[in-house]
Amino acid sequence: MSQKLTTAPASVDHILLMATRLRVLGEPLRLRLVHQLLQGEFNVTALSVQLGTTQPNVSKHLKVLQQNGIVTRRTHKSSAFYGIADKSVVALCDTVKTGLGLAV
């Protein structure tokens, strides 16, 4: 038996926005960055060490996340710190985990 949708159909503009958000978050390293940033603000050096990848790679993906409004960049003296800008990504990730039968 099929399950009924509980929300109204989305407009074309909304579909395009959702597709962009999902595309941006569809890169595994970006998802790992988001999950790390849920713990608080970090600089590129700390993120690269914690995720086991290079600083240029982290910077490249943080730029995409920032351009799409998912993370913020804050400077303090000569350092830049990144954090979560859009808390809705937490709910989105939790929804995907639930849909996959993973613990939330």
OpenMM code with the backbone's topology and positions (N, CA, C; nanometers):
from openmm import Vec3, app, unit

residues = "MET SER GLN LYS LEU THR THR ALA PRO ALA SER VAL ASP HIS ILE LEU LEU MET ALA THR ARG LEU ARG VAL LEU GLY GLU PRO LEU ARG LEU ARG LEU VAL HIS GLN LEU LEU GLN GLY GLU PHE ASN VAL THR ALA LEU SER VAL GLN LEU GLY THR THR GLN PRO ASN VAL SER LYS HIS LEU LYS VAL LEU GLN GLN ASN GLY ILE VAL THR ARG ARG THR HIS LYS SER SER ALA PHE TYR GLY ILE ALA ASP LYS SER VAL VAL ALA LEU CYS ASP THR VAL LYS THR GLY LEU GLY LEU ALA VAL".split()
positions = [
    Vec3(0.0838, -0.1172, 0.0000),
    Vec3(0.0000, 0.0000, 0.0000),
    Vec3(0.0887, 0.1241, 0.0000),
    Vec3(0.0557, 0.2208, -0.0813),
    Vec3(0.1377, 0.3417, -0.0876),
    Vec3(0.1012, 0.4374, 0.0248),
    Vec3(0.2012, 0.5158, 0.0641),
    Vec3(0.1832, 0.6123, 0.1719),
    Vec3(0.1500, 0.7483, 0.1113),
    Vec3(0.0490, 0.8168, 0.1677),
    Vec3(0.0106, 0.9483, 0.1171),
    Vec3(0.1073, 1.0545, 0.1651),
    Vec3(0.1324, 1.1526, 0.0794),
    Vec3(0.2142, 1.2667, 0.1176),
    Vec3(0.1327, 1.3582, 0.2079),
    Vec3(0.2005, 1.4187, 0.3048),
    Vec3(0.1302, 1.5062, 0.3982),
    Vec3(0.1533, 1.6536, 0.3685),
    Vec3(0.2327, 1.6847, 0.2677),
    Vec3(0.2581, 1.8243, 0.2334),
    Vec3(0.2095, 1.8522, 0.0919),
    Vec3(0.1851, 1.9793, 0.0660),
    Vec3(0.1410, 2.0200, -0.0674),
    Vec3(0.2562, 2.0050, -0.1668),
    Vec3(0.2236, 1.9835, -0.2928),
    Vec3(0.3297, 1.9768, -0.3939),
    Vec3(0.4101, 2.1068, -0.3966),
    Vec3(0.5384, 2.0946, -0.4243),
    Vec3(0.6272, 2.2109, -0.4268),
    Vec3(0.6220, 2.2789, -0.5632),
    Vec3(0.6458, 2.4093, -0.5625),
    Vec3(0.6536, 2.4840, -0.6882),
    Vec3(0.7850, 2.4497, -0.7586),
    Vec3(0.7941, 2.4864, -0.8838),
    Vec3(0.9162, 2.4621, -0.9605),
    Vec3(1.0345, 2.5324, -0.8945),
    Vec3(1.0147, 2.6559, -0.8486),
    Vec3(1.1229, 2.7290, -0.7816),
    Vec3(1.1697, 2.6560, -0.6564),
    Vec3(1.0753, 2.6039, -0.5805),
    Vec3(1.1115, 2.5306, -0.4588),
    Vec3(1.1847, 2.4012, -0.4923),
    Vec3(1.1410, 2.3355, -0.5974),
    Vec3(1.2084, 2.2126, -0.6420),
    Vec3(1.3532, 2.2434, -0.6783),
    Vec3(1.3755, 2.3534, -0.7489),
    Vec3(1.5119, 2.3911, -0.7876),
    Vec3(1.5972, 2.4228, -0.6652),
    Vec3(1.5410, 2.4920, -0.5673),
    Vec3(1.6147, 2.5211, -0.4437),
    Vec3(1.6498, 2.3927, -0.3690),
    Vec3(1.5528, 2.3001, -0.3611),
    Vec3(1.5787, 2.1733, -0.2931),
    Vec3(1.6863, 2.0933, -0.3657),
    Vec3(1.6803, 2.0923, -0.4981),
    Vec3(1.7797, 2.0183, -0.5765),
    Vec3(1.9191, 2.0753, -0.5546),
    Vec3(1.9297, 2.2075, -0.5479),
    Vec3(2.0595, 2.2706, -0.5231),
    Vec3(2.1125, 2.2319, -0.3862),
    Vec3(2.0277, 2.2397, -0.2846),
    Vec3(2.0701, 2.2047, -0.1479),
    Vec3(2.1160, 2.0593, -0.1414),
    Vec3(2.0393, 1.9700, -0.2023),
    Vec3(2.0757, 1.8284, -0.2005),
    Vec3(2.2042, 1.8028, -0.2785),
    Vec3(2.2231, 1.8745, -0.3893),
    Vec3(2.3469, 1.8589, -0.4674),
    Vec3(2.4673, 1.9015, -0.3849),
    Vec3(2.4551, 2.0159, -0.3180),
    Vec3(2.5651, 2.0672, -0.2361),
    Vec3(2.5981, 1.9690, -0.1241),
    Vec3(2.4962, 1.9157, -0.0595),
    Vec3(2.5189, 1.8231, 0.0519),
    Vec3(2.5458, 1.6802, 0.0050),
    Vec3(2.5360, 1.6559, -0.1252),
    Vec3(2.5573, 1.5216, -0.1782),
    Vec3(2.7029, 1.4794, -0.1873),
    Vec3(2.7949, 1.5675, -0.1562),
    Vec3(2.9381, 1.5362, -0.1571),
    Vec3(2.9755, 1.4863, -0.0171),
    Vec3(3.0302, 1.3652, -0.0045),
    Vec3(3.0585, 1.3095, 0.1278),
    Vec3(3.1452, 1.3974, 0.2181),
    Vec3(3.2484, 1.4615, 0.1641),
    Vec3(3.3324, 1.5453, 0.2502),
    Vec3(3.2537, 1.6649, 0.3026),
    Vec3(3.1648, 1.7189, 0.2215),
    Vec3(3.0838, 1.8319, 0.2692),
    Vec3(2.9925, 1.7883, 0.3831),
    Vec3(2.9363, 1.6699, 0.3719),
    Vec3(2.8536, 1.6181, 0.4818),
    Vec3(2.9374, 1.5966, 0.6068),
    Vec3(3.0584, 1.5464, 0.5898),
    Vec3(3.1476, 1.5281, 0.7050),
    Vec3(3.1813, 1.6626, 0.7682),
    Vec3(3.2044, 1.7643, 0.6860),
    Vec3(3.2317, 1.8986, 0.7379),
    Vec3(3.1121, 1.9509, 0.8167),
    Vec3(2.9933, 1.9363, 0.7610),
    Vec3(2.8724, 1.9818, 0.8307),
    Vec3(2.8599, 1.9117, 0.9650),
    Vec3(2.8782, 1.7811, 0.9676),
    Vec3(2.8661, 1.7068, 1.0937),
    Vec3(2.9722, 1.7503, 1.1943),
    Vec3(3.0916, 1.7798, 1.1479),
    Vec3(3.1962, 1.8282, 1.2387),
    Vec3(3.1603, 1.9663, 1.2921),
    Vec3(3.1094, 2.0522, 1.2055),
    Vec3(3.0750, 2.1884, 1.2462),
    Vec3(2.9536, 2.1932, 1.3389),
    Vec3(2.8772, 2.0868, 1.3443),
    Vec3(2.7673, 2.0805, 1.4410),
    Vec3(2.8208, 2.0808, 1.5838),
    Vec3(2.9496, 2.0471, 1.5999),
    Vec3(3.0133, 2.0470, 1.7320),
    Vec3(3.0589, 2.1868, 1.7731),
    Vec3(3.0622, 2.2810, 1.6784),
    Vec3(3.1064, 2.4171, 1.7077),
    Vec3(3.1881, 2.4735, 1.5933),
    Vec3(3.2486, 2.5893, 1.6168),
    Vec3(3.3299, 2.6548, 1.5145),
    Vec3(3.4705, 2.5952, 1.5102),
    Vec3(3.5239, 2.5861, 1.3882),
    Vec3(3.6590, 2.5346, 1.3676),
    Vec3(3.7265, 2.6144, 1.2573),
    Vec3(3.8596, 2.6154, 1.2609),
    Vec3(3.9333, 2.6735, 1.1491),
    Vec3(3.9702, 2.5619, 1.0510),
    Vec3(4.0221, 2.6001, 0.9357),
    Vec3(4.0525, 2.5033, 0.8301),
    Vec3(4.1566, 2.4017, 0.8758),
    Vec3(4.2570, 2.4474, 0.9496),
    Vec3(4.3619, 2.3564, 0.9966),
    Vec3(4.3031, 2.2462, 1.0835),
    Vec3(4.2218, 2.2840, 1.1803),
    Vec3(4.1607, 2.1849, 1.2697),
    Vec3(4.0706, 2.0893, 1.1921),
    Vec3(3.9926, 2.1422, 1.1003),
    Vec3(3.9034, 2.0568, 1.0212),
    Vec3(3.9817, 1.9590, 0.9350),
    Vec3(4.0910, 2.0044, 0.8752),
    Vec3(4.1695, 1.9149, 0.7897),
    Vec3(4.2318, 1.8021, 0.8705),
    Vec3(4.2778, 1.8331, 0.9922),
    Vec3(4.3348, 1.7289, 1.0789),
    Vec3(4.2261, 1.6306, 1.1213),
    Vec3(4.1132, 1.6821, 1.1677),
    Vec3(4.0060, 1.5959, 1.2177),
    Vec3(3.9456, 1.5082, 1.1092),
    Vec3(3.9437, 1.5585, 0.9856),
    Vec3(3.8832, 1.4816, 0.8772),
    Vec3(3.9851, 1.4073, 0.7921),
    Vec3(4.1132, 1.4269, 0.8211),
    Vec3(4.2176, 1.3531, 0.7512),
    Vec3(4.2312, 1.3877, 0.6045),
    Vec3(4.2191, 1.5144, 0.5726),
    Vec3(4.2349, 1.5583, 0.4343),
    Vec3(4.3149, 1.6884, 0.4323),
    Vec3(4.3450, 1.7371, 0.3148),
    Vec3(4.4311, 1.8549, 0.3034),
    Vec3(4.3542, 1.9844, 0.3293),
    Vec3(4.4296, 2.0870, 0.3695),
    Vec3(4.3686, 2.2178, 0.3910),
    Vec3(4.3062, 2.2745, 0.2633),
    Vec3(4.3746, 2.2646, 0.1475),
    Vec3(4.3107, 2.3159, 0.0253),
    Vec3(4.1785, 2.2453, -0.0071),
    Vec3(4.1721, 2.1155, 0.0187),
    Vec3(4.0493, 2.0403, -0.0066),
    Vec3(3.9375, 2.0878, 0.0861),
    Vec3(3.9692, 2.1051, 0.2140),
    Vec3(3.8705, 2.1545, 0.3104),
    Vec3(3.8238, 2.2940, 0.2698),
    Vec3(3.9180, 2.3811, 0.2353),
    Vec3(3.8838, 2.5184, 0.1961),
    Vec3(3.7912, 2.5212, 0.0753),
    Vec3(3.8201, 2.4363, -0.0225),
    Vec3(3.7381, 2.4303, -0.1442),
    Vec3(3.5931, 2.3951, -0.1098),
    Vec3(3.5748, 2.2953, -0.0253),
    Vec3(3.4394, 2.2513, 0.0090),
    Vec3(3.3696, 2.3489, 0.1034),
    Vec3(3.4445, 2.4111, 0.1936),
    Vec3(3.3844, 2.5128, 0.2804),
    Vec3(3.3334, 2.6307, 0.1982),
    Vec3(3.4056, 2.6645, 0.0933),
    Vec3(3.3635, 2.7753, 0.0066),
    Vec3(3.2283, 2.7450, -0.0574),
    Vec3(3.2114, 2.6229, -0.1054),
    Vec3(3.0837, 2.5834, -0.1659),
    Vec3(2.9724, 2.5886, -0.0613),
    Vec3(3.0000, 2.5367, 0.0577),
    Vec3(2.9002, 2.5391, 0.1651),
    Vec3(2.8649, 2.6821, 0.2041),
    Vec3(2.9645, 2.7685, 0.2072),
    Vec3(2.9401, 2.9086, 0.2426),
    Vec3(2.8604, 2.9795, 0.1331),
    Vec3(2.8959, 2.9570, 0.0088),
    Vec3(2.8252, 3.0204, -0.1031),
    Vec3(2.6781, 2.9808, -0.1070),
    Vec3(2.6462, 2.8655, -0.0514),
    Vec3(2.5088, 2.8165, -0.0509),
    Vec3(2.4386, 2.8389, 0.0824),
    Vec3(2.4991, 2.9199, 0.1684),
    Vec3(2.4348, 2.9605, 0.2928),
    Vec3(2.4280, 2.8551, 0.4011),
    Vec3(2.5085, 2.7504, 0.3887),
    Vec3(2.5047, 2.6423, 0.4870),
    Vec3(2.6008, 2.6690, 0.6015),
    Vec3(2.7160, 2.7278, 0.5720),
    Vec3(2.8117, 2.7622, 0.6782),
    Vec3(2.8428, 2.9116, 0.6752),
    Vec3(2.8896, 2.9604, 0.7892),
    Vec3(2.9341, 3.0992, 0.8014),
    Vec3(3.0846, 3.1005, 0.8194),
    Vec3(3.1423, 3.2145, 0.7887),
    Vec3(3.2865, 3.2353, 0.8077),
    Vec3(3.3030, 3.3595, 0.8935),
    Vec3(3.3765, 3.3430, 1.0037),
    Vec3(3.4014, 3.4531, 1.0956),
    Vec3(3.5516, 3.4667, 1.1130),
    Vec3(3.6011, 3.5891, 1.1012),
    Vec3(3.7448, 3.6100, 1.1206),
    Vec3(3.7709, 3.6661, 1.2600),
    Vec3(3.8804, 3.6183, 1.3176),
    Vec3(3.9279, 3.6670, 1.4465),
    Vec3(4.0791, 3.6789, 1.4359),
    Vec3(4.1271, 3.8028, 1.4415),
    Vec3(4.2692, 3.8323, 1.4191),
    Vec3(4.3065, 3.7811, 1.2810),
    Vec3(4.3986, 3.6870, 1.2712),
    Vec3(4.4402, 3.6390, 1.1388),
    Vec3(4.3809, 3.5023, 1.1049),
    Vec3(4.2855, 3.4560, 1.1844),
    Vec3(4.2257, 3.3242, 1.1607),
    Vec3(4.0800, 3.3363, 1.1171),
    Vec3(4.0369, 3.2402, 1.0381),
    Vec3(3.8968, 3.2313, 0.9966),
    Vec3(3.8358, 3.1080, 1.0617),
    Vec3(3.7177, 3.1247, 1.1160),
    Vec3(3.6462, 3.0153, 1.1808),
    Vec3(3.5138, 2.9930, 1.1090),
    Vec3(3.4795, 2.8664, 1.0928),
    Vec3(3.3576, 2.8290, 1.0225),
    Vec3(3.2599, 2.7653, 1.1198),
    Vec3(3.1317, 2.7906, 1.0956),
    Vec3(3.0252, 2.7331, 1.1767),
    Vec3(2.9018, 2.7121, 1.0904),
    Vec3(2.8021, 2.6500, 1.1487),
    Vec3(2.6773, 2.6237, 1.0774),
    Vec3(2.5942, 2.7515, 1.0709),
    Vec3(2.5530, 2.7898, 0.9508),
    Vec3(2.4691, 2.9084, 0.9321),
    Vec3(2.3217, 2.8710, 0.9265),
    Vec3(2.2929, 2.7567, 0.8677),
    Vec3(2.1549, 2.7149, 0.8450),
    Vec3(2.1282, 2.5873, 0.9237),
    Vec3(2.0622, 2.6035, 1.0373),
    Vec3(2.0360, 2.4890, 1.1261),
    Vec3(1.9397, 2.3876, 1.0638),
    Vec3(1.8730, 2.4240, 0.9543),
    Vec3(1.7819, 2.3286, 0.8913),
    Vec3(1.8562, 2.2082, 0.8339),
    Vec3(1.9877, 2.2203, 0.8130),
    Vec3(2.0638, 2.1053, 0.7629),
    Vec3(2.0656, 1.9925, 0.8655),
    Vec3(2.0533, 2.0270, 0.9936),
    Vec3(2.0484, 1.9246, 1.0986),
    Vec3(1.9234, 1.8397, 1.0795),
    Vec3(1.8087, 1.9050, 1.0620),
    Vec3(1.6829, 1.8328, 1.0416),
    Vec3(1.6868, 1.7515, 0.9126),
    Vec3(1.7466, 1.8082, 0.8087),
    Vec3(1.7570, 1.7371, 0.6813),
    Vec3(1.8396, 1.6099, 0.6968),
    Vec3(1.9542, 1.6214, 0.7631),
    Vec3(2.0397, 1.5039, 0.7856),
    Vec3(1.9681, 1.4003, 0.8718),
    Vec3(1.8972, 1.4458, 0.9748),
    Vec3(1.8225, 1.3534, 1.0608),
    Vec3(1.7126, 1.2821, 0.9831),
    Vec3(1.6455, 1.3533, 0.8940),
    Vec3(1.5403, 1.2930, 0.8121),
    Vec3(1.5975, 1.1849, 0.7211),
    Vec3(1.7119, 1.2127, 0.6604),
    Vec3(1.7757, 1.1137, 0.5730),
    Vec3(1.8179, 0.9917, 0.6543),
    Vec3(1.8783, 1.0153, 0.7716),
    Vec3(1.9187, 0.9025, 0.8571),
    Vec3(1.7986, 0.8162, 0.8935),
    Vec3(1.6883, 0.8804, 0.9327),
    Vec3(1.5673, 0.8071, 0.9695),
    Vec3(1.5153, 0.7272, 0.8507),
    Vec3(1.5138, 0.7894, 0.7333),
    Vec3(1.4673, 0.7213, 0.6130),
    Vec3(1.5520, 0.6003, 0.5765),
    Vec3(1.6799, 0.6051, 0.6135),
    Vec3(1.7707, 0.4933, 0.5864),
    Vec3(1.7724, 0.3908, 0.6989),
    Vec3(1.6960, 0.4186, 0.8047),
    Vec3(1.6919, 0.3267, 0.9183),
    Vec3(1.8149, 0.3357, 1.0064),
    Vec3(1.8845, 0.4488, 1.0027),
    Vec3(2.0029, 0.4694, 1.0861),
    Vec3(1.9623, 0.5403, 1.2143),
    Vec3(2.0386, 0.5210, 1.3190),
    Vec3(2.0098, 0.5878, 1.4460),
    Vec3(2.0286, 0.7376, 1.4303),
    Vec3(1.9386, 0.8141, 1.4877),
    Vec3(1.9480, 0.9610, 1.4824),
    Vec3(2.0111, 1.0111, 1.6091),
] * unit.nanometer
topology = app.Topology()
chain = topology.addChain("A")
for resn in residues:
    res = topology.addResidue(resn, chain)
    for name in ("N", "CA", "C"):
        topology.addAtom(name, app.Element.getBySymbol(name[0]), res)
